[in-house]
Amino acid sequence: MKNYLSSSQMTLRMFAADLLVLSSILSAAWCLSVLNVSVPKTLNSTSGSCLLIPCLFNISKEKENILDSSPGGTWRRGSLWSLYDTDGFTIAHRQKEPVMEVVGDLRQKNCTSVMRNLTSLHSDRYYFRIQAVNFSVTGTTAVHINVSESVAEPNVTVPVLREGEEVNLTCTVPAPCPSHPPNVTWAPALGGDVTQRTHLNADGTQSVSAILNFVPSVHHHELKVNCVSVLPLHRENRPLLSHKVVILNVEYPPKETWISLTGLVWLGDNVTLTCQSKANPPAVHRWFMKRAGVEEELSISRVLSFTAAHENTGEYICEAQNLYGAMNSTNLQITVLGVKNR
């Protein structure tokens, strides 16, 4: 015999479900109106290290008096949210929480905290909770914490490099655990000076930068430079590090401009002259011929080709030019000889 719910029973169940949803909405709205927490959206750290969580909060005027009673603060995991304050929350669940300490002054509405001895199992959403006598409330804004086994790759900033102009290469690495910051450096140092600085970012987190100050030269062009970040942690008795290699692109005026020509030039020969130069950005090449004291521009090209005639006898000059300067080749004397014996 089948059991059927009466229409009144179905209505009651739907009403109960609606009440549960409404209760959740009202609870979240109440928490938001009482405690408004400001934290970064996402923070990253490395297994075995710690993590500083910048945190500020505002509390409703009706509850501000609890700040005078030395309230406590803690953090709750999103994955355990439904178990807190129930009999289902056990010691095993408590052991899944990282070691936490509020280092900010709660009386000044500063809930900045440190999590220590992190592992990848601690990756989760975390919500700040303030507790006082006969009162407690949890914020509704979460910080997403990601704990990985590796170290973040450095972020490298390289400006335009011009020969002879002093520049800074900057390598920046997050410092999620200020008590154990990374050591950041450049190799090779290119004969310059390396300065390490700690920065406070806009969201309250910290980072460490290594600034390499040097004067680029043509010899640095296409050279590989390595930024290395070393954390005071070890994996298999080796330091934990990350690095990023950059290839330098140094801009400079034309160097070593010359004309290449193979063999003698005979009447009727097909002649090809090639202008060679080292320049960055690449040079534009112009050809000139000097004859009887008069200089004539022949063409704008890297290669000059012609069929040898007596009027091609003269001095040939190639000019290489880019936005940083120009350089002429040495004059190449070409004398067109008589008909070659076949």
Helices and strands as residue ranges (DSSP letters): H 7-34, E 35-38, E 42-46, E 51-53, E 56-59, G 61-69, E 72-77, G 78-80, H 91-94, E 99-102, G 106-108, E 113-116, G 120-122, E 124-132, E 135-148, E 155-157, E 161-162, E 167-174, E 183-187, E 193-200, E 206-214, G 218-220, E 224-235, E 238-247, E 250-260, E 270-280, E 284-291, E 294-300, E 303-307, G 310-312, E 314-322, E 325-328, E 332-334
